Amino acid sequence: MPRFSPQFARFRWTPGRTGRDTAPPPDISRAAALDYFNSQIAGAVEGWLGDRMWQVIDMIGEIFDERQIDGHIVEFGVHHGLFLFLLTVLRRNDEKCVAVDVFDQQDLNIDKSGNGSLAIFKSHLDNLIGPYKQYFQIVQRDTLSLDIGELNGLLGGRRAKCVSIDAGHTVHHVFSDLLLAQDVLQAGGIVAVDDFMSVHWPGVTEGFYRFMSTANRRLKPFLYFQNKLFLTTISEHATFVEMLQAKIEERYPDEVRYVRWKPVELAGERCIAFA
């Protein structure tokens, strides 16, 4: 059996690197946007992200296109914006990117699960995002203080096709953030939960299972990949898994053959796991 690189290799941030002077023009293809992310953003923005996460987001983008899934993009817990900037490759037309983080209000960061900076995030918007900056909306607050009415207002009454959960890593934060996510998620959209099954952040896993056992109405997990757990809506779950499995088998047949991608049961549901 061939040897593979470690599962949790991360993008390396290069201090002082700021990307190129000119951000990409508007309305470029997803392939071009992914190339720009990998070549100009990944090493210029401090953060923690699996080195192959862009491949999964690319496959999810294809599924969105094929199923005509639209909606805004929301991230709870932004840090300096690395994963949110990757998710922007899925943005189309007038879809917004809503960034919610305590940023400089670090007294609210009770578990010290990151140290965001509003000034740094804004500088990345200026230097790396360029014409797409107009679609970003910044909300500086703890997600525990955000209720569904306010979140719906931020989205203008429209649903989200992506919700990333990476704010407070306490049981209460993850439980509350999943409650918000399930209420605003578009049918067939995705929720990404960071640091699931991390030994350093057990509150994330406990919060997820507490949500699933006591409050879940709409979500099922479909993929565990490089420290993130992905969920979609119940009625679209089976189709999403089948479409994703087909794309994985087409793109990564050797990894499928050597069982790096494996069907598993997670929280009682059919899911694909990568190791």
N, C-alpha and C positions, 0 to 999 in steps of 0.2 A: 504493500500500500504506500503511495507517495506521501511525502511529508508536506504539510501545509503551514502557512504562516499563522501566528496566534490569532485567535478570534477577536480579541479586544485591542488590536493595534489601533492607534488613534491618529488623527491628523496632527501633524506637528506644527505648532505655532512658532513663527520666526519673529522674535522681538524686533521692532523697528520696521518691519515690512508693512507697507500700506497698500499693496495692490498697484495696478497701473493708474495712470492719471485720468483716463477716460473710461467711464463705466459703459457697459454694453448698450447699444441702441434699443429703443423700445420695440416690442413685438417680434423678438427673435424666437426661433424655434426652441423647444425644450432641449434638444440635443446641444444646441449652441449655448443655451443657458447653463447646462450641466458642465460643459467644457469651460465656461467662464468661471463657474463656481470652483471647479477642481484646480484650475490654473491660477486664479487670481484671488479668490476669497478664502479657500480652505487654509492656506498658510499665513494669511494676513489677519485672521480673526481668532483671538484666544477662545478656546472652548474644548469640549470633550465630545468627540463624535467618532463612531466607528468608521474605519477607512473605506468600507464598502457600502456605507449607508446610501450613498448616491445611487447605487445600482438598484436597491429596493425602491427608492423614491421614483426612479425612472420607470420601473415596472408598474408601480401604483399609478403613475401618470398615464401610462398606456391604458390601464383598466378604466381610469376616469374618462379618458377620451372615448373608449369603445362603449362605455355605458352612459356617456353624456352626464357625468356628475359635475355639478358646479357648486359654487358657494365660496364664502370667505375662508381665510386661514387665520387661526388663532393660536397663540402660544402663551401658556402660563409658565413663567420662568424663562427669561430671555438671555440672561447673562450679557454677553457682548453680541449675540445675534447669530452665532454660527449655524445652528440647526434651522432657525427661522429663515435665514438666507437660502439654505438648501431648499426649504419648502416653497420658496417663491418661484421655483421653476415650474410649479404646478398652477401658478396664478394665471388667470386669463381675463381679458377685457377689463371690467371695472371692479373685479374682486379685490377686497382689501386684505391687508395683513395687520392684525391687531396684536400688539405686543404688550403683555401685562407682566410687570415685574416690580419688586420693591426698589430696584435700582439702588439709589444712594440712601434710601431709608433702611439702613442695615440693622437698626434696632428692631425691625419687624422680622428679620431673618433669624428666627429663634433656633434653628438647627444648623445654621452656618453652612447651608447646602449650596454655596456659591457666593460670589461677591461682585454683583453687577455694577455697572457704571453707566449712568444715563449719558454723560458726555462722550464716552467712548462709543456707545451704541449710535449716538447721533452722528459722530464723526465717520463711522462706517457707512451710515446712510448717505452722507455727503460724498465720501471718497470712492465707495464701491458700488453703490446702488443707483446713483445718478437719477435718470428719468423715472425710475420706479419708486423713488422716495415719496411721491405724492400719494401712493396707495397705502402707506404705513400710518397707523394710528397708535400712539404711545399712551399707555395707562400706567401711571406709577402708583401701585398700591399692592397690598397683600391680597391674594386671591380669596382668603377667608372672609374678607369684607365685601366681596363682590357677589351680588345676588343675581338671579336669573333675569329679573326685569331690567337691571342695568346692562347685563351682557347682551340681551336682545336689543337694547337701545344702541349699544355700540355697533351692533351688526346691522342696524337699520331695519330690523324685522326679518332679515334674510338669514338663512341657515349657513353653517360653516361646513366645508367639505373636509377640512383638516383641523384637528385640535391636538396640539402638543402639550403634554403635562410634564413639566419639569420645574415647578416652583418649589414650595416647601416640601420636604421629604418626610414630614411627619404623617402618622396615620390619618390625622384629621384633615390635613391639607389634601392628601391624595383622594380620600373619600369624598370631600367636598368638591374637588376639581372634577372628579368623574361624574358627580351629580350634575354639575353645570354642563359638562361635555355632552352627556347623553340627551340633554334637553335642547341643545342647539345644533346637534349634528344632523347634516343632511342624510337622507337615506342613501346608503352605499358609500358614505364618507368614512374617514378613518380617525381614530384616536391613537396617539402614540404616547405610551407611558415610559418615561426614562427611569433607568436604574432598577428595573424590575428584577427580582432575585439577586440583587447586589448584597453582599454580606456587610458592606459598609453602611447601607441604607435600608435596614429591615422594615422600616415604617412604610416604605413604598409597597412592598409585597403584602404586608398585613392590611394596609389601606385598600389595596385592590381586592383582596379576598373578602374583606368586610363589606365592600360595596357589592360585590357579586352575590353574596349570600343574603344581603338584607335590603338592597335598594335598587338593584339593576332591573330595568324594564326593557332596554333596547339593545344592549351590546353583547357581542361575543368576540373572544380573541381569535385571530387567524394567523398570526405570525409572531415568533420570538426571534429577534435578530440583533446581534451585537448590543446587548444590554437594553434594548427597547422592546416592549410588548405592544403589538398593534391590534386594535379592535375595529370591528365594523358593526353595522346594524344587523339585527337578528335575521330579518327577512332576506337580506342580501348576502349573508355569511357564506352559505354553501357555494353560491356562484363565485364569490370573491376567492374562496380557497381554490376552487377548480381552475379559475383563470390564472391565478398566481402560480399554482403548481405546474400548469402547462408552460408558462413562460420560463420558470426555473428549469424545467426539463429541457427546454429548447436552448437556453443560454448556457447552462452549466451542467451538461450531461455527465461529465466525469465526477463532479462533486455529488451528484445524485447517486451515481453508481457506487461511490465510496461512502455513502450515507452521511455526508455533511449536512444535507437537507433531509429531514426526517419527519414524517407525519406522527404527531403525538396527540394526546388528550390533555388539555389544560383547562382547569376549572370546569371539567366535564364536557368540553367542547373540542371539536376537531380543529387542530392547529398545526402549522408547520414550524419546526424548530431548526435553527442553524447552529452548528457546532464546529 
